[in-house]
Amino acid sequence: MAPAAKRGAKGTKWTRDPQLGDLVLARVKGYPFWPAKVSRPEDWDQVPAPRKFFVLFYGTKEIGFVALQDLMPFTEEVKNDLVNQAREKRLPKRYAKGLEEALVEICNAMMSCQIHLKPQNHLKLEMVCCLIKLLI
């Protein structure tokens, strides 16, 4: 029998634990989900925390430990949802500027690590990132 899938934020199923370098949306108390990258705590002179994932938040350059249930894989669907929220101005104003920077940074990171993507997918990613820059 296959192992049970792990649940992350909003019922998101993880088929594996997030790995070093994975692009994610991470949430800490009092803030909305924010684009982040799974990093090594040792690179920041931090001691690993049990059952937590160390992330670097895009835009703010802040770091933190986040539980699996507060992580969501940064997928095409998630990215499109964030673009729609920005377009419809459903994001809190106090986070809009920082989130703009974070979205641009995570899209650039996605493009730089998408060498293995099919050309048509890479083109879609570039168009979405350009749309984000225009909307925000």
N, C-alpha and C positions, 0 to 999 in steps of 0.2 A: 504494500500500500504506500502511496506517495505521502510525503510529509505534509502536514497542514500548512496552508499559506499563512504568513504573518500579516496582521492587520496594522495599517498605518492610519494616518489622518483620514477622516471622512470615509472610513471603511475601505480605503485603498489597500489592495492586497499586494504585499511584497512577495515576490517569488524567491527572494534571497535577501540577506541583510544588505543595506547600502554599503557600497565599497568606496575605498579611497578614490577621490576624484569625481564621484557621482554628483550630478547636478540635481538639486532637490528644492522643494519649498519647505521651509522650516518655520515653526511657530514657537514663540516664547510668550509667557503670560503677559497680557496687556498689549500685544502687538498682533497685527494680521500676519498671515503666512507671508514669508519673505524669501526671495531667491537666495540660495546658498550653495556651497560646495562642501562635500564631506572632505575633511582634511585630517592631518596627523597632529594630535595635541602636542607631541614632542617638538614639532617644528615651531611651536609658540611657547615653549617652556611651560607646558601644562602637563599634569599627570592624568593619564586616561581614567575615565570614570566608568564603573561597571554598568552595563546595560544602557549606555548612552553613546551617542554619536557626536563627534566633535565637528562643528561646521564653521565656515567663514562666510559671513553674510555679505552678499554683493551690495554695492552702493555705500554702505556704512563702514565696511571693513571691520566690523565687530566680529567677535568670536564667541562661541558658546557650546555647551553640551546640551543635546536635545534627545529626548526619548523617541523611540521608534514611532509611537502613536502620534507624535508631533512632526513627523516627516512625511512628505509626499514626493514621489518621483516627479521630476520636471519633464513632462511629456509634451507632445504636440497639443494634446487636448487641454492640458493645464495652461500651456502658453497661450492658446487661443482664448481661453476663459479670462486670463489676465488682460489680454488685449481688449476683449469686449468690455470688461469692467472699466478699463481706462477710457474707452470710447464713450461709454454711457455715463461716465463720471460717477461710478458707484464706489469709488475708493475714497476713504477719508482724506480731506484736503491736507491735513497735517502730514500725511505720508506720501502724498502725490509726487513731490519732487524727488525724494529719496528712492521711491519705487521706480520712477522713471530711469534714474541712473542704474539701479539694480537690474532692471529688465534689459537695458542696453548691454550691460556687462555680462549677464548670463547668456544673452543671445550671441554675443561675440565669443564667449567661451564655448558655447554649443557649436558654433561654426568652426572654431579652431580644432575641435575634437571630432568632427563629423567626416573625416577623410574617407571612412569606409562606407558612407552613405551613397546611395544611388544618385546620379546627377540630378534627376528630377526632384528628389527630396531636398537636396542641398539648395536648389533654386527656390523651393517653397519656403525654406527656413530664412533665406536672405530677404525674400519679399516680406515675410512677417516681421523681421527685425526692422526693416525700413518703415513698415507701417507703424510699429511701436514708436519709432523716432518722430514720425509725423504727428501721431495722435497726442503725444504727451508734451 
